[in-house]
Amino acid sequence: MSTLSGSFPKSEPGLPRGRTSLDPVDAIAAQRSRLLRAVVSAVAEKGYQATTIADIVQRARVSRSVMYREFDGKLDCFLAAIESGRELVTSRITDAMAEVSDASLEAVVRTISRSYLETCAREPDHTRAWVLELAAAGPAGIEARDRYLDGFAALMRDLDREHGSGLSRPNEHYVALVGGITELVGREVRAGAAADLPHLEGALTAAAVAMLR
């Protein structure tokens, strides 16, 4: 089940109110979480440009006033959702790396590749949203996409220093690596094959090892 995306159908109960209501802080957090999940769901299904505020609040089952209390608008909500997803993806990769007992370059790269691809497959809406739709959100979206890639590039740089060549190469070297990986992922997502992304583990591992050795 997705952690980063989802709609809340009318058949499901809304947030509790009245005497059984949530603590105000918890209620605000729940509403914000619903909005973040809803915008990812809407963008993945309809595309960023076609997604409206109405789409988001209807999927989240919150009011427009709640939406504008939390965010300046669609773009602000979308970028916050992408950042939340980036943090989750990075956290899962970091956790997986911490469990690797074999410190060889190939073992660590394979672990990273597997964790990343499995997370992308479990979160297909988020994957589509950041890989394919962020650029459609204009300059701010492109900047957020660059930040996402730069984070992965920094991870590859650290990996290179600790397990690869031992060198610190120009940043473009690592951006080229993660850019190629993102293109492979994007092609699978465009083909509607996000669930099959883990099969790229071998290709990603081989490419990264070749560039970092």
Backbone as a chain_set.jsonl record, in Angstrom:
{"seq": "MSTLSGSFPKSEPGLPRGRTSLDPVDAIAAQRSRLLRAVVSAVAEKGYQATTIADIVQRARVSRSVMYREFDGKLDCFLAAIESGRELVTSRITDAMAEVSDASLEAVVRTISRSYLETCAREPDHTRAWVLELAAAGPAGIEARDRYLDGFAALMRDLDREHGSGLSRPNEHYVALVGGITELVGREVRAGAAADLPHLEGALTAAAVAMLR", "coords": {"N": [[0.845, -1.204, 0.0], [0.506, 2.213, -0.797], [2.443, 4.787, 0.703], [2.705, 7.411, 0.131], [0.719, 8.368, -1.54], [-2.751, 8.714, -2.335], [-6.345, 8.617, -2.438], [-9.296, 9.606, -0.67], [-12.142, 8.08, -0.523], [-15.689, 8.879, -0.638], [-17.116, 6.966, 0.664], [-15.617, 6.208, 2.811], [-15.057, 6.933, 6.296], [-14.8, 10.341, 7.407], [-12.467, 12.662, 8.955], [-12.643, 12.487, 12.495], [-15.078, 14.337, 14.399], [-16.392, 16.749, 16.795], [-17.183, 15.5, 20.067], [-15.592, 13.271, 19.904], [-13.468, 14.114, 18.523], [-10.225, 14.62, 16.943], [-7.178, 15.606, 18.604], [-6.37, 19.043, 18.178], [-3.79, 19.571, 17.036], [-3.111, 17.055, 16.006], [-5.205, 16.759, 14.226], [-4.703, 18.765, 12.335], [-2.27, 17.83, 11.334], [-3.141, 15.434, 10.206], [-4.881, 16.369, 8.223], [-3.102, 17.763, 6.604], [-1.444, 15.666, 5.77], [-3.293, 14.184, 4.284], [-3.756, 15.96, 2.176], [-1.218, 16.057, 0.969], [-0.933, 13.414, 0.096], [-3.11, 13.308, -1.606], [-2.564, 15.202, -3.651], [-0.405, 14.051, -4.959], [-1.599, 11.72, -5.899], [-3.547, 12.81, -7.636], [-1.98, 14.246, -9.515], [-0.442, 12.188, -10.592], [-2.401, 10.743, -11.909], [-3.76, 12.601, -13.603], [-1.92, 14.419, -14.547], [0.225, 17.263, -14.002], [-0.509, 19.845, -14.995], [-3.24, 19.566, -15.62], [-4.39, 19.026, -13.194], [-6.431, 20.261, -10.588], [-7.261, 22.559, -7.875], [-9.701, 21.741, -6.873], [-9.685, 19.014, -7.517], [-7.729, 18.115, -5.756], [-8.661, 18.741, -3.107], [-11.048, 17.341, -3.086], [-10.192, 14.688, -3.307], [-8.729, 14.524, -0.978], [-10.663, 14.967, 0.871], [-11.083, 17.309, 2.362], [-11.684, 20.766, 3.193], [-11.57, 23.69, 1.019], [-10.653, 25.852, 2.484], [-9.024, 24.665, 4.379], [-7.051, 23.675, 2.703], [-5.899, 26.104, 1.778], [-5.061, 27.112, 4.147], [-2.895, 25.53, 4.756], [-1.273, 25.553, 2.48], [0.024, 27.641, -0.186], [-1.09, 27.228, -2.624], [-1.755, 25.083, -5.476], [0.821, 24.48, -6.558], [2.581, 24.884, -4.379], [1.64, 22.92, -2.612], [2.101, 20.612, -4.129], [4.921, 20.635, -4.426], [5.671, 20.381, -1.763], [4.732, 17.82, -1.27], [6.347, 16.313, -2.978], [8.85, 16.76, -1.814], [8.463, 15.545, 0.664], [8.203, 12.922, -0.204], [10.737, 12.529, -1.329], [12.321, 12.577, 0.945], [11.423, 10.255, 2.211], [12.17, 8.243, 0.353], [14.966, 8.572, 0.374], [15.478, 7.973, 3.053], [14.763, 5.259, 3.167], [16.691, 4.138, 1.503], [19.026, 4.786, 2.933], [18.578, 3.326, 5.291], [18.65, 0.735, 4.253], [21.296, 0.589, 3.38], [22.618, 0.646, 5.803], [22.359, -1.893, 6.726], [23.977, -3.505, 5.25], [26.405, -5.978, 5.141], [28.575, -6.68, 3.64], [31.115, -4.774, 2.452], [31.899, -4.242, -0.118], [32.098, -2.52, -3.275], [30.255, -3.378, -5.284], [28.349, -4.825, -3.771], [27.256, -2.863, -2.083], [26.257, -1.009, -3.945], [24.384, -2.624, -5.257], [22.584, -3.069, -3.18], [21.64, -0.468, -2.747], [20.459, 0.015, -5.266], [18.464, -1.963, -5.316], [16.856, -1.234, -3.094], [16.031, 1.341, -3.87], [14.634, 0.859, -6.316], [12.635, -0.91, -5.489], [11.241, 0.725, -3.734], [10.354, 2.708, -5.521], [8.648, 1.118, -7.058], [6.724, 0.429, -5.169], [5.679, 2.872, -4.682], [4.262, 4.057, -7.011], [2.807, 6.305, -7.921], [4.083, 8.524, -6.75], [6.577, 8.196, -7.923], [5.982, 8.567, -10.667], [5.076, 11.206, -10.474], [7.362, 12.735, -9.656], [9.39, 12.012, -11.465], [8.285, 12.335, -14.046], [6.466, 14.511, -14.01], [7.314, 16.79, -12.607], [8.773, 18.715, -14.068], [6.772, 19.899, -15.517], [5.716, 21.652, -13.768], [6.864, 24.094, -13.961], [9.5, 26.604, -13.415], [9.995, 26.341, -10.614], [9.329, 23.691, -10.21], [11.213, 22.42, -11.838], [13.515, 23.149, -10.49], [13.095, 21.768, -8.098], [13.188, 19.165, -9.057], [15.841, 19.042, -9.903], [17.034, 19.249, -7.4], [16.288, 16.84, -6.291], [17.668, 15.028, -7.965], [20.283, 15.943, -7.465], [20.595, 15.211, -4.821], [20.709, 12.413, -5.015], [23.011, 12.291, -6.583], [24.919, 13.243, -4.79], [24.89, 11.156, -2.984], [25.993, 9.136, -4.596], [28.533, 10.238, -4.955], [29.577, 10.115, -2.339], [29.549, 7.38, -2.058], [31.402, 6.656, -3.983], [33.766, 7.711, -2.896], [34.029, 6.18, -0.545], [33.742, 3.459, -1.207], [34.395, 3.088, -3.849], [36.373, 4.507, -6.254], [37.768, 6.07, -4.507], [38.161, 8.65, -4.998], [37.164, 12.114, -5.466], [35.259, 13.057, -7.815], [34.368, 15.373, -10.524], [31.174, 16.95, -10.088], [29.429, 16.635, -12.211], [29.913, 14.093, -13.189], [28.601, 12.361, -11.447], [26.004, 13.312, -11.595], [25.448, 12.675, -14.232], [25.369, 9.903, -14.023], [23.166, 9.396, -12.231], [21.229, 10.677, -13.676], [20.995, 9.079, -15.957], [20.022, 6.739, -14.772], [17.557, 7.692, -13.849], [16.305, 8.211, -16.269], [15.961, 5.597, -17.278], [14.176, 4.594, -15.359], [12.05, 6.369, -15.782], [11.21, 5.634, -18.374], [10.138, 3.102, -17.937], [8.007, 3.779, -16.259], [6.47, 5.464, -17.915], [5.647, 3.54, -19.707], [3.801, 2.237, -18.246], [4.709, 0.323, -16.506], [5.558, 0.37, -13.837], [5.444, -1.368, -11.664], [7.19, -3.32, -12.391], [9.716, -2.367, -12.047], [11.812, -3.331, -10.269], [13.197, -5.206, -11.821], [15.209, -3.905, -13.079], [17.395, -3.896, -11.496], [19.863, -5.291, -11.935], [20.916, -3.984, -14.223], [21.171, -1.315, -13.315], [22.956, -1.663, -11.217], [25.25, -2.665, -12.552], [25.878, -0.504, -14.258], [26.415, 1.583, -12.426], [28.543, 0.509, -10.931], [30.479, 0.27, -12.933], [30.973, 2.961, -13.508], [31.906, 3.961, -11.116], [34.021, 2.474, -10.24]], "CA": [[0.0, 0.0, 0.0], [1.294, 3.435, -0.92], [2.564, 5.693, 1.842], [2.809, 8.791, -0.349], [-0.352, 8.742, -2.452], [-4.032, 8.064, -2.085], [-7.568, 9.395, -2.312], [-10.167, 9.181, 0.414], [-13.481, 8.049, -1.111], [-16.787, 9.319, 0.213], [-17.614, 5.825, 1.438], [-14.817, 6.08, 4.016], [-15.351, 7.99, 7.272], [-13.893, 11.474, 7.423], [-11.789, 12.864, 10.223], [-13.651, 12.601, 13.553], [-15.422, 15.68, 14.86], [-17.181, 16.78, 18.012], [-16.623, 14.976, 21.309], [-14.584, 12.259, 19.577], [-12.555, 14.718, 17.553], [-8.79, 14.526, 17.188], [-6.486, 16.763, 19.139], [-6.184, 19.996, 17.067], [-2.5, 19.382, 16.362], [-3.219, 15.814, 15.24], [-6.15, 16.99, 13.132], [-4.003, 19.544, 11.312], [-1.294, 16.937, 10.714], [-3.887, 14.478, 9.377], [-5.364, 17.092, 7.048], [-1.946, 18.04, 5.739], [-1.05, 14.386, 5.183], [-4.286, 13.861, 3.256], [-3.525, 16.837, 1.023], [0.013, 15.628, 0.296], [-1.233, 12.163, -0.599], [-4.09, 13.576, -2.658], [-1.981, 15.908, -4.795], [0.396, 13.076, -5.693], [-2.552, 10.858, -6.594], [-4.173, 13.552, -8.734], [-0.981, 14.55, -10.54], [-0.073, 10.939, -11.265], [-3.501, 10.317, -12.776], [-4.218, 13.607, -14.562], [-0.859, 15.322, -14.967], [0.246, 18.463, -13.163], [-1.25, 20.971, -15.565], [-4.68, 19.312, -15.592], [-4.85, 18.897, -11.81], [-6.982, 21.493, -10.021], [-7.464, 22.579, -6.428], [-10.889, 20.922, -6.608], [-9.253, 17.611, -7.544], [-6.943, 17.808, -4.557], [-9.471, 18.753, -1.88], [-12.028, 16.254, -3.166], [-9.509, 13.436, -2.992], [-8.304, 14.576, 0.422], [-11.862, 15.139, 1.682], [-10.955, 18.464, 3.249], [-12.23, 21.965, 2.571], [-10.614, 24.605, 0.391], [-10.045, 26.697, 3.513], [-7.927, 23.873, 4.951], [-6.0, 23.67, 1.684], [-5.192, 27.379, 1.734], [-4.395, 27.313, 5.436], [-1.649, 24.77, 4.751], [-0.445, 25.791, 1.29], [-0.316, 28.824, -0.975], [-1.845, 26.799, -3.797], [-1.438, 23.763, -6.021], [2.261, 24.295, -6.7], [3.159, 24.767, -3.044], [1.231, 21.61, -2.107], [2.787, 19.587, -4.918], [6.348, 20.629, -4.098], [5.798, 19.827, -0.415], [4.524, 16.375, -1.384], [7.543, 15.744, -3.594], [9.92, 16.796, -0.818], [8.15, 14.498, 1.629], [8.537, 11.658, -0.849], [12.198, 12.443, -1.467], [12.845, 12.229, 2.263], [11.124, 8.85, 2.461], [13.02, 7.429, -0.52], [16.332, 8.661, 0.894], [15.509, 7.255, 4.322], [14.748, 3.823, 2.917], [18.008, 3.775, 0.967], [19.974, 4.87, 4.038], [18.329, 2.179, 6.176], [19.126, -0.473, 3.573], [22.769, 0.624, 3.38], [23.101, 0.373, 7.16], [22.259, -3.327, 6.988], [24.893, -4.236, 4.373], [27.577, -6.493, 5.855], [29.665, -6.722, 2.666], [31.421, -3.378, 2.123], [32.403, -4.1, -1.482], [31.355, -1.563, -4.102], [29.113, -4.006, -5.943], [27.334, -5.177, -2.781], [26.59, -1.647, -1.613], [25.492, -0.473, -5.071], [23.23, -3.498, -5.476], [21.639, -2.798, -2.096], [21.009, 0.829, -3.043], [19.603, -0.157, -6.444], [17.291, -2.757, -4.945], [16.002, -0.429, -2.217], [15.436, 2.431, -4.652], [13.67, 0.346, -7.284], [11.488, -1.457, -4.765], [10.472, 1.865, -3.241], [9.685, 3.289, -6.689], [7.568, 0.216, -7.453], [5.675, 0.508, -4.152], [5.14, 4.239, -4.718], [4.251, 4.409, -8.437], [2.3, 7.667, -8.15], [5.164, 9.464, -6.432], [7.609, 8.043, -8.944], [5.509, 9.275, -11.863], [4.977, 12.636, -10.193], [8.644, 13.452, -9.648], [10.196, 11.719, -12.655], [7.654, 12.779, -15.29], [5.586, 15.682, -13.926], [7.875, 17.968, -11.941], [9.16, 19.729, -15.053], [5.558, 20.592, -15.962], [5.35, 22.619, -12.733], [7.567, 25.344, -14.198], [10.849, 26.759, -12.853], [10.082, 25.787, -9.255], [9.311, 22.246, -10.349], [12.514, 22.009, -12.379], [14.473, 23.299, -9.4], [12.859, 20.655, -7.171], [13.677, 17.948, -9.715], [17.301, 19.109, -9.822], [17.396, 18.959, -6.024], [16.107, 15.392, -6.132], [18.81, 14.393, -8.627], [21.521, 16.321, -6.784], [20.681, 14.398, -3.616], [21.209, 11.107, -5.436], [24.388, 12.471, -7.041], [25.744, 13.337, -3.585], [24.996, 9.792, -2.47], [26.959, 8.442, -5.448], [29.855, 10.791, -4.666], [30.016, 9.532, -1.073], [29.791, 5.959, -2.331], [32.652, 6.601, -4.747], [34.863, 7.967, -1.973], [34.159, 5.157, 0.495], [33.766, 2.082, -1.712], [34.777, 3.041, -5.253], [37.715, 4.94, -6.651], [38.425, 6.832, -3.445], [38.328, 10.009, -5.494], [36.009, 12.995, -5.533], [35.263, 13.525, -9.205], [33.454, 16.495, -10.765], [29.772, 16.619, -9.798], [28.775, 16.221, -13.45], [30.098, 12.648, -13.324], [27.56, 11.693, -10.662], [24.712, 13.718, -12.153], [25.255, 11.865, -15.442], [25.0, 8.55, -13.595], [21.801, 9.343, -11.703], [20.336, 11.083, -14.758], [20.743, 7.894, -16.773], [19.144, 5.857, -14.0], [16.224, 8.286, -13.849], [15.727, 8.006, -17.601], [15.502, 4.206, -17.34], [12.972, 4.501, -14.53], [10.985, 7.105, -16.465], [10.701, 4.855, -19.503], [9.266, 2.049, -17.402], [6.796, 4.415, -15.739], [5.667, 5.881, -19.077], [5.091, 2.336, -20.318], [2.846, 1.638, -17.323], [5.336, -0.865, -15.929], [6.235, 0.734, -12.587], [5.525, -2.549, -10.792], [8.294, -4.169, -12.857], [10.985, -1.656, -11.912], [12.909, -4.097, -9.655], [13.986, -6.004, -12.772], [16.335, -3.084, -13.528], [18.465, -3.932, -10.489], [21.133, -5.7, -12.527], [21.405, -2.938, -15.119], [21.597, -0.167, -12.519], [24.158, -2.042, -10.475], [26.371, -2.757, -13.481], [26.225, 0.839, -14.731], [27.012, 2.36, -11.337], [29.839, -0.069, -10.597], [31.4, 0.616, -14.008], [31.32, 4.394, -13.447], [32.5, 4.325, -9.831], [35.186, 1.635, -9.916]], "C": [[0.877, 1.249, 0.0], [1.284, 4.244, 0.371], [2.407, 7.141, 1.407], [1.653, 9.253, -1.22], [-1.644, 8.044, -2.062], [-5.176, 9.052, -2.0], [-8.403, 8.808, -1.18], [-11.608, 9.222, -0.082], [-14.559, 8.43, -0.11], [-17.327, 8.196, 1.078], [-16.832, 5.624, 2.731], [-15.156, 7.203, 4.986], [-14.338, 9.114, 7.187], [-13.182, 11.57, 8.754], [-12.835, 13.071, 11.314], [-13.832, 14.032, 14.02], [-16.149, 15.579, 16.196], [-16.442, 16.189, 19.193], [-15.534, 13.932, 21.065], [-13.522, 12.802, 18.638], [-11.105, 14.497, 17.953], [-8.302, 15.757, 17.931], [-6.221, 17.721, 17.98], [-4.876, 19.828, 16.311], [-2.536, 18.138, 15.49], [-4.134, 15.992, 14.037], [-5.472, 17.75, 11.988], [-2.997, 18.665, 10.58], [-1.976, 15.949, 9.788], [-4.395, 15.139, 8.109], [-4.229, 17.372, 6.073], [-1.496, 16.755, 5.042], [-2.012, 13.991, 4.064], [-4.054, 14.692, 1.993], [-2.274, 16.413, 0.254], [-0.216, 14.347, -0.491], [-2.149, 12.417, -1.798], [-3.469, 14.251, -3.867], [-1.114, 14.966, -5.616], [-0.506, 12.156, -6.503], [-3.146, 11.551, -7.816], [-3.193, 13.817, -9.868], [-0.585, 13.298, -11.299], [-1.151, 10.507, -12.249], [-3.777, 11.303, -13.909], [-3.105, 14.44, -15.176], [-0.921, 16.603, -14.155], [-0.64, 19.568, -13.716], [-2.756, 20.786, -15.45], [-5.246, 19.206, -14.179], [-5.301, 20.248, -11.277], [-7.041, 21.399, -8.495], [-8.657, 21.697, -6.06], [-10.53, 19.435, -6.589], [-8.579, 17.227, -6.223], [-7.83, 17.725, -3.32], [-10.539, 17.659, -1.899], [-11.385, 14.915, -2.819], [-9.102, 13.38, -1.525], [-9.482, 14.607, 1.386], [-11.642, 16.166, 2.784], [-11.503, 19.674, 2.491], [-11.14, 22.784, 1.893], [-9.918, 25.479, 1.436], [-8.89, 25.972, 4.195], [-6.749, 23.858, 3.981], [-5.194, 24.97, 1.728], [-4.614, 27.774, 3.093], [-3.017, 26.661, 5.436], [-0.707, 25.159, 3.623], [-0.912, 27.044, 0.559], [-1.165, 28.468, -2.19], [-1.386, 25.434, -4.258], [0.059, 23.511, -6.071], [2.917, 24.07, -5.347], [2.854, 23.387, -2.454], [2.002, 20.5, -2.822], [4.265, 19.495, -4.545], [6.581, 20.073, -2.691], [5.641, 18.312, -0.437], [5.751, 15.69, -1.979], [8.686, 15.704, -2.595], [9.702, 15.724, 0.248], [8.501, 13.126, 1.066], [10.032, 11.468, -0.988], [12.823, 12.033, -0.14], [12.6, 10.759, 2.577], [12.02, 7.939, 1.634], [14.449, 7.405, 0.013], [16.479, 7.881, 2.192], [15.549, 5.752, 4.115], [16.085, 3.336, 2.352], [19.052, 3.758, 2.083], [19.823, 3.688, 4.987], [18.859, 0.891, 5.551], [20.642, -0.54, 3.592], [23.326, 0.252, 4.748], [23.115, -1.115, 7.476], [23.212, -4.162, 6.122], [26.124, -4.677, 5.157], [28.806, -6.549, 4.951], [29.919, -5.297, 2.17], [31.966, -3.199, 0.715], [31.512, -3.148, -2.269], [30.108, -2.207, -4.692], [28.006, -4.341, -4.955], [26.56, -3.951, -2.323], [25.727, -1.052, -2.725], [24.246, -1.32, -5.329], [22.164, -3.258, -4.408], [20.892, -1.495, -2.339], [20.031, 0.686, -4.209], [18.327, -0.891, -6.084], [16.323, -1.932, -4.094], [15.285, 0.664, -2.999], [14.347, 1.917, -5.582], [12.436, -0.241, -6.604], [10.616, -0.342, -4.205], [9.71, 2.531, -4.378], [8.491, 2.44, -7.112], [6.42, 0.276, -6.459], [4.993, 1.868, -4.153], [5.061, 4.726, -6.17], [3.757, 5.827, -8.714], [3.374, 8.701, -7.854], [6.25, 9.402, -7.499], [7.222, 8.765, -10.223], [5.52, 10.783, -11.638], [6.329, 13.332, -10.262], [9.442, 13.221, -10.919], [9.61, 12.364, -13.905], [6.927, 14.118, -15.201], [6.197, 16.926, -13.306], [8.238, 19.071, -12.924], [7.963, 20.525, -15.537], [5.121, 21.655, -14.959], [6.147, 23.916, -12.85], [8.916, 25.412, -13.512], [10.997, 26.16, -11.454], [10.086, 24.266, -9.294], [10.634, 21.716, -10.866], [13.586, 22.104, -11.302], [14.325, 22.144, -8.397], [13.368, 19.344, -7.759], [15.208, 17.897, -9.669], [17.783, 18.774, -8.414], [17.315, 17.458, -5.737], [17.324, 14.663, -6.727], [20.13, 14.711, -7.933], [21.71, 15.528, -5.488], [21.208, 13.009, -3.927], [22.665, 11.196, -5.898], [25.34, 12.554, -5.851], [25.939, 11.959, -2.95], [26.023, 8.993, -3.277], [28.38, 8.942, -5.206], [30.416, 10.189, -3.377], [30.355, 8.05, -1.252], [31.121, 5.771, -3.058], [33.854, 6.764, -3.815], [35.112, 6.78, -1.04], [34.358, 3.747, -0.062], [34.275, 1.962, -3.15], [36.205, 3.45, -5.481], [38.492, 5.599, -5.523], [38.63, 8.279, -3.816], [37.044, 10.814, -5.331], [36.018, 13.631, -6.913], [34.33, 14.715, -9.368], [32.0, 16.057, -10.588], [29.04, 16.121, -11.043], [28.857, 14.71, -13.671], [28.945, 11.911, -12.642], [26.161, 12.067, -11.149], [24.412, 12.915, -13.416], [24.799, 10.458, -15.076], [23.546, 8.503, -13.136], [20.783, 9.813, -12.754], [19.992, 9.916, -15.664], [19.826, 6.917, -16.075], [17.712, 6.38, -14.023], [15.54, 8.129, -15.193], [15.204, 6.58, -17.746], [14.209, 4.024, -16.555], [11.8, 5.181, -15.221], [10.387, 6.342, -17.628], [9.773, 3.74, -19.036], [7.939, 2.638, -16.923], [5.886, 4.855, -16.883], [4.999, 4.7, -19.748], [4.062, 1.658, -19.424], [3.388, 0.414, -16.612], [6.083, -0.553, -14.64], [6.411, -0.463, -11.661], [6.707, -3.445, -11.151], [9.661, -3.525, -12.678], [12.095, -2.47, -11.246], [13.733, -4.917, -10.636], [15.172, -5.223, -13.329], [17.524, -3.146, -12.571], [19.823, -4.279, -11.088], [21.738, -4.622, -13.394], [21.916, -1.736, -14.343], [22.887, -0.471, -11.764], [25.381, -2.053, -11.38], [26.837, -1.381, -13.939], [26.942, 1.635, -13.655], [28.395, 1.826, -10.991], [30.873, 0.311, -11.657], [31.861, 2.064, -13.919], [32.071, 4.751, -12.176], [33.771, 3.536, -9.502], [36.475, 2.371, -10.25]], "O": [[1.872, 1.319, 0.721], [0.258, 4.368, 1.04], [2.026, 7.999, 2.203], [1.607, 10.421, -1.605], [-1.634, 6.934, -1.532], [-5.004, 10.184, -1.547], [-8.225, 7.654, -0.792], [-12.236, 10.281, -0.066], [-14.371, 8.322, 1.102], [-17.932, 8.451, 2.119], [-17.308, 4.953, 3.647], [-15.505, 8.304, 4.561], [-13.159, 8.878, 6.926], [-13.28, 10.668, 9.586], [-13.825, 13.765, 11.083], [-12.893, 14.829, 14.041], [-16.478, 14.49, 16.667], [-15.228, 16.348, 19.319], [-14.66, 13.729, 21.908], [-12.768, 12.041, 18.03], [-10.788, 14.228, 19.112], [-8.932, 16.814, 17.893], [-5.876, 17.266, 16.889], [-4.849, 19.931, 15.084], [-2.047, 18.158, 14.361], [-3.877, 15.447, 12.963], [-5.65, 17.413, 10.818], [-2.876, 18.737, 9.357], [-1.464, 15.65, 8.709], [-4.347, 14.54, 7.035], [-4.389, 17.23, 4.86], [-1.199, 16.768, 3.847], [-1.582, 13.515, 3.014], [-4.146, 14.179, 0.878], [-2.273, 16.412, -0.977], [0.256, 14.214, -1.62], [-1.983, 11.82, -2.861], [-3.808, 13.912, -5.001], [-1.086, 15.066, -6.843], [-0.212, 11.849, -7.658], [-3.238, 10.962, -8.893], [-3.526, 13.637, -11.039], [-0.409, 13.338, -12.516], [-0.841, 9.963, -13.309], [-4.003, 10.892, -15.047], [-3.305, 15.092, -16.201], [-1.987, 16.99, -13.675], [-1.432, 20.16, -12.982], [-3.478, 21.753, -15.206], [-6.46, 19.288, -13.992], [-4.634, 21.26, -11.487], [-6.893, 20.326, -7.909], [-8.623, 20.99, -5.053], [-11.016, 18.686, -5.741], [-8.831, 16.162, -5.66], [-7.76, 16.753, -2.568], [-10.893, 17.114, -0.853], [-11.98, 14.104, -2.111], [-9.128, 12.316, -0.905], [-9.331, 14.312, 2.572], [-11.958, 15.943, 3.953], [-11.753, 19.601, 1.288], [-9.95, 22.602, 2.153], [-8.74, 25.808, 1.293], [-7.888, 26.594, 4.55], [-5.596, 24.01, 4.386], [-3.964, 24.946, 1.718], [-3.773, 28.669, 3.176], [-2.08, 27.179, 6.044], [0.512, 25.106, 3.781], [-2.067, 27.455, 0.663], [-1.878, 29.318, -2.723], [-0.709, 24.713, -3.524], [0.521, 22.443, -5.67], [3.726, 23.155, -5.193], [3.732, 22.762, -1.859], [2.492, 19.566, -2.188], [4.796, 18.398, -4.369], [7.568, 19.378, -2.451], [6.334, 17.601, 0.291], [6.144, 14.612, -1.533], [9.418, 14.716, -2.534], [10.652, 15.071, 0.681], [9.033, 12.273, 1.776], [10.542, 10.366, -0.786], [13.753, 11.227, -0.111], [13.464, 10.091, 3.144], [12.569, 6.968, 2.156], [15.069, 6.345, 0.094], [17.487, 7.207, 2.407], [16.283, 5.047, 4.806], [16.548, 2.247, 2.69], [19.861, 2.835, 2.171], [20.815, 3.115, 5.436], [19.446, 0.057, 6.24], [21.215, -1.61, 3.799], [24.378, -0.38, 4.845], [23.809, -1.549, 8.395], [23.251, -5.386, 6.247], [26.806, -3.853, 5.765], [29.938, -6.475, 5.427], [29.051, -4.686, 1.547], [32.449, -2.118, 0.377], [30.329, -2.991, -1.97], [29.018, -1.641, -4.606], [26.831, -4.157, -5.272], [25.337, -4.001, -2.192], [24.595, -0.637, -2.478], [23.171, -0.779, -5.591], [20.971, -3.247, -4.712], [19.676, -1.419, -2.164], [18.905, 1.181, -4.143], [17.236, -0.494, -6.494], [15.118, -1.93, -4.342], [14.088, 0.888, -2.818], [13.255, 2.482, -5.629], [11.318, -0.082, -7.095], [9.39, -0.451, -4.203], [8.541, 2.882, -4.217], [7.445, 2.974, -7.482], [5.258, 0.183, -6.856], [3.864, 2.003, -3.682], [5.721, 5.702, -6.526], [4.238, 6.48, -9.641], [3.556, 9.648, -8.619], [6.777, 10.43, -7.923], [8.031, 9.492, -10.801], [5.929, 11.544, -12.515], [6.443, 14.403, -10.858], [10.104, 14.138, -11.406], [10.352, 12.886, -14.738], [6.781, 14.799, -16.215], [5.651, 18.018, -13.463], [8.027, 20.248, -12.633], [8.1, 21.685, -15.925], [4.252, 22.471, -15.262], [6.112, 24.748, -11.943], [9.432, 24.386, -13.067], [12.016, 25.54, -11.148], [10.771, 23.624, -8.498], [11.126, 20.69, -10.397], [14.462, 21.244, -11.212], [15.321, 21.611, -7.91], [13.917, 18.508, -7.04], [15.795, 16.842, -9.428], [18.803, 18.107, -8.241], [18.156, 16.892, -5.04], [17.925, 13.802, -6.084], [20.999, 13.846, -7.825], [22.835, 15.213, -5.103], [22.051, 12.481, -3.202], [23.459, 10.292, -5.639], [26.439, 12.003, -5.893], [27.015, 11.641, -2.446], [26.829, 8.259, -2.705], [29.328, 8.158, -5.248], [31.582, 9.8, -3.324], [31.317, 7.542, -0.676], [31.868, 4.835, -2.774], [34.84, 6.037, -3.933], [36.259, 6.418, -0.776], [35.06, 2.934, 0.538], [34.555, 0.858, -3.618], [37.136, 2.827, -4.972], [39.719, 5.681, -5.568], [39.203, 9.052, -3.048], [35.974, 10.256, -5.087], [36.705, 14.626, -7.146], [33.577, 15.038, -8.449], [31.646, 14.921, -10.905], [28.139, 15.288, -10.946], [27.962, 14.121, -14.277], [28.388, 10.96, -13.191], [25.246, 11.245, -11.12], [23.27, 12.52, -13.651], [23.938, 9.888, -15.746], [22.777, 7.661, -13.6], [19.622, 9.403, -12.729], [18.848, 9.768, -16.093], [18.947, 6.327, -16.704], [16.766, 5.611, -14.195], [14.326, 7.934, -15.254], [14.116, 6.376, -18.283], [13.268, 3.383, -17.024], [10.691, 4.647, -15.249], [9.177, 6.398, -17.847], [8.749, 3.468, -19.662], [6.877, 2.062, -17.156], [4.674, 4.646, -16.832], [3.907, 4.834, -20.3], [3.508, 0.623, -19.791], [2.622, -0.438, -16.164], [7.129, -1.144, -14.373], [7.414, -0.562, -10.954], [7.172, -4.232, -10.326], [10.666, -4.084, -13.116], [13.253, -2.309, -11.633], [14.862, -5.29, -10.32], [16.045, -5.8, -13.977], [18.55, -2.512, -12.817], [20.822, -3.629, -10.781], [22.939, -4.365, -13.319], [22.971, -1.191, -14.666], [23.79, 0.362, -11.687], [26.429, -1.515, -11.021], [28.037, -1.115, -14.004], [27.952, 2.286, -13.923], [29.323, 2.606, -10.779], [32.012, 0.637, -11.323], [33.015, 2.366, -14.222], [32.801, 5.742, -12.152], [34.509, 3.898, -8.586], [37.563, 1.832, -10.049]]}, "num_chains": 1, "name": "protein.A"}
